[in-house]
């Protein structure tokens, strides 16, 4: 057994199969993948990695297994899955995931060959564990797979507190000990035991507050959009999608610097010379056909905006997030002996859904010197019906705020 000092959980004991997996290349690679990607451009201390997060998930999984009285090989499989759950992440975590998934068909939890082949598979087999079953747990399959990937997973319990700790933002603070202590398996579903509606609400509220202040901060989103543009350009220059997927942050940034088509993006990111917001539109203002547009349609729209504004197509980035959703609202809570969905027991869920929709923004980004022409062009091309005075005030305000 090894004991590791952690910034969130104090001391973490790593033993058994998890200790053997610790030194495998896919796990060590996580030391070079930032947990929050471009959020570090906003909160300078947010330099924590997927490696330390994975240790935290292992620690909480261990506590949950003990509480649920799960032991033996079954518990070892869950511990392995907890430590390995993020090894499929592409560079800069979720920042490049959409690009990688579009070209490879693999999301970050599609860990397949990373677990069933190579060093990880050899360690699992040596501990009499089936690599396929561990990969299934990472995908959330089976009763105990919900601990690793589900509405009440220990992944979420760790990252909310860890991200709040490293950004200095207090909103992600949750009672991890109570959440783990109150877990129960009811008819094969992971739920919070009787009397814990408010405990479940606290998890939902923490995520809802972290979204606008950390995960979807406008500067982090602009940086993310620039990284996505860089990833697409690298693929266009001949970088293989699977190679891009297995890069770490360092590999990826060096590749951006060295390719002619992406050197300017790398230079801007190095200097934190980010694009600015030319448009920052609310959900109600965005036409349905824009919300439902696929990648190629959005790129065509970017070209139209650039033509209309008289700027280079590379100077315009259109950022349309997916429509708001709140998967945590389906968390199960035991009420009167029956496991019920949180959204059917809590009036808070509807209020948070409304807030989430009101916080949603579509962005059009460009170099600062082009905001005055790109903004009106984007409004025309996208068919945005924004009040002219309000638009001008917003643009002036956003230009000032983008400095922070």
ABEGO torsion letter per residue (X at the ends): XBBBBBAAAGBBBBBEAAAAAAABAAAAAAAABBAAEAAAAABAABABBAAAAAAAAAAAAAAAAAAAGBBEAAAAAAAAAAAAAAAABBBGEAAAAAAAAAAAGBBAABAEAAAABEAAAAAAAAAGBBAAAAAAAAAGBEAAAAAABBAABAAAAAAAAAAAAAAGBAAABBBAAAAAAABBBBGGBBBBBBGAAAAAAAAAAAAAAAAAAAAABAAAAAAAAAAAAAAAAAAAAGBBAAAAAABBAAAAAAAAAABAAAAAAAAAAAAGBBBBBABBBBAAABBAAAAABBAAAAAAAAAAAAAAAGBBAAABBBBBBBBBBBAAAABBBBBGGBBBBAAAABAAAAAAAAAAAAABBBBBBBBAAAAAAAAAAAAAAAGBBBBAAAAAAAAAAAAAAAAX
